[in-house]
Amino acid sequence: MTDRTGAEQPGPQPYIALVVMEATTSSPAAGEEEQPLYQENIVLVHATDERSARERVERRAREAEASYVNDRQETVTWRLRAIVDVKEAEDTDLGRDADLYTRHFRDWAAYERVESLLARDSDRP
């Protein structure tokens, strides 16, 4: 991609983001809220830099915020809780097998406590 002076400009690159949404449910009869439900989303956006990618991710998350009344007459409200991370995809050629996102940590015990799917794979090394 070139700008109007003919200089080469970087084109949009794939960025990966970790987004946490929170759902709360309140019952008019009970007058109280249940414990929130959290949803972690892995989001792909295309942008020319990290700042633009973060803005796109936040806009998408804000557009996903909603409230509705479910079949038990409870109000369910989904809202953005946090954008945990936004970074360029590890591999930018998404037309083939690719590594998209990596992060490093040192506290395995903490990871085990929060990663519920890990228990299903406990028989693996």
C-alpha positions as CSV (number, residue, x, y, z in Angstrom):
1,M,0.0,0.0,0.0
2,T,1.4,3.4,-0.9
3,D,0.4,6.9,0.3
4,R,-0.3,9.8,-2.0
5,T,3.5,10.7,-2.1
6,G,4.3,7.2,-3.4
7,A,5.9,6.1,-0.1
8,E,5.2,2.5,0.9
9,Q,2.8,2.3,3.9
10,P,2.2,-0.8,5.9
11,G,-1.1,-2.5,5.1
12,P,-3.4,-3.9,7.7
13,Q,-2.0,-6.8,9.7
14,P,-3.9,-9.4,11.8
15,Y,-4.0,-8.6,15.5
16,I,-5.2,-11.0,18.2
17,A,-7.0,-9.8,21.3
18,L,-8.2,-11.4,24.5
19,V,-11.4,-9.9,25.6
20,V,-13.4,-10.7,28.7
21,M,-17.2,-10.0,28.7
22,E,-19.3,-10.2,31.8
23,A,-22.9,-11.2,32.1
24,T,-25.0,-10.3,35.1
25,T,-28.5,-11.5,35.8
26,S,-31.0,-9.8,38.1
27,S,-34.4,-11.1,39.1
28,P,-37.1,-8.5,39.8
29,A,-38.7,-10.9,42.3
30,A,-35.5,-11.6,44.3
31,G,-34.2,-8.1,43.9
32,E,-30.6,-9.3,43.7
33,E,-28.0,-10.3,41.2
34,E,-26.5,-13.7,40.7
35,Q,-22.7,-14.3,40.4
36,P,-21.5,-12.9,37.1
37,L,-20.7,-15.2,34.2
38,Y,-17.5,-14.4,32.4
39,Q,-16.8,-15.1,28.7
40,E,-13.2,-15.0,27.3
41,N,-13.2,-14.2,23.6
42,I,-10.2,-14.5,21.3
43,V,-10.7,-11.8,18.6
44,L,-9.1,-11.3,15.3
45,V,-9.0,-7.8,13.8
46,H,-6.9,-6.3,11.0
47,A,-5.2,-2.9,11.6
48,T,-2.1,-1.0,10.7
49,D,-0.9,-0.6,14.3
50,E,-1.6,-1.8,17.8
51,R,-3.5,1.4,18.8
52,S,-5.8,1.1,15.8
53,A,-6.3,-2.6,16.6
54,R,-7.2,-1.9,20.2
55,E,-9.7,0.7,19.1
56,R,-11.3,-1.8,16.7
57,V,-11.4,-4.5,19.4
58,E,-13.0,-2.1,21.9
59,R,-15.6,-1.0,19.3
60,R,-16.5,-4.6,18.6
61,A,-16.8,-5.4,22.3
62,R,-18.9,-2.3,23.0
63,E,-21.2,-3.2,20.1
64,A,-21.7,-6.7,21.6
65,E,-22.9,-5.2,24.9
66,A,-26.6,-5.8,25.4
67,S,-29.4,-6.3,27.9
68,Y,-32.5,-8.5,27.5
69,V,-35.2,-10.2,29.6
70,N,-34.9,-14.0,29.5
71,D,-37.7,-16.5,29.7
72,R,-37.6,-16.4,33.6
73,Q,-38.2,-12.6,33.4
74,E,-34.7,-11.9,34.6
75,T,-32.7,-9.1,33.1
76,V,-29.4,-10.3,31.6
77,T,-26.8,-7.7,30.9
78,W,-23.6,-8.4,28.9
79,R,-20.8,-5.8,29.1
80,L,-17.2,-5.5,28.4
81,R,-15.2,-6.3,31.5
82,A,-11.6,-6.1,30.1
83,I,-9.4,-6.1,27.1
84,V,-6.7,-8.3,28.4
85,D,-4.2,-8.1,25.6
86,V,-3.9,-6.9,22.0
87,K,-0.9,-7.9,19.9
88,E,0.0,-8.7,16.3
89,A,-0.6,-12.3,15.3
90,E,2.5,-14.4,15.6
91,D,2.1,-15.5,11.9
92,T,0.5,-13.0,9.6
93,D,-0.2,-15.5,6.7
94,L,-3.6,-16.8,7.9
95,G,-4.1,-18.7,4.6
96,R,-2.2,-21.6,6.1
97,D,-1.7,-23.3,9.5
98,A,-0.4,-20.5,11.9
99,D,0.5,-19.6,15.4
100,L,-1.8,-16.8,16.4
101,Y,-1.1,-15.8,19.9
102,T,1.4,-16.7,22.6
103,R,1.9,-15.5,26.2
104,H,4.2,-16.6,28.9
105,F,3.7,-17.2,32.6
106,R,5.5,-18.7,35.6
107,D,2.7,-19.7,38.1
108,W,1.4,-23.0,36.9
109,A,-0.8,-23.5,40.0
110,A,-2.6,-20.2,39.4
111,Y,-3.2,-21.2,35.7
112,E,-4.6,-24.6,36.9
113,R,-7.0,-22.8,39.2
114,V,-8.5,-20.6,36.5
115,E,-8.3,-22.8,33.4
116,S,-11.4,-25.1,33.8
117,L,-10.7,-27.0,30.6
118,L,-7.3,-28.1,31.8
119,A,-9.0,-30.7,34.2
120,R,-10.4,-32.5,31.1
121,D,-6.9,-33.1,29.8
122,S,-5.3,-34.1,33.1
123,D,-4.4,-37.5,31.7
124,R,-2.1,-35.9,29.1
125,P,1.5,-34.9,29.9
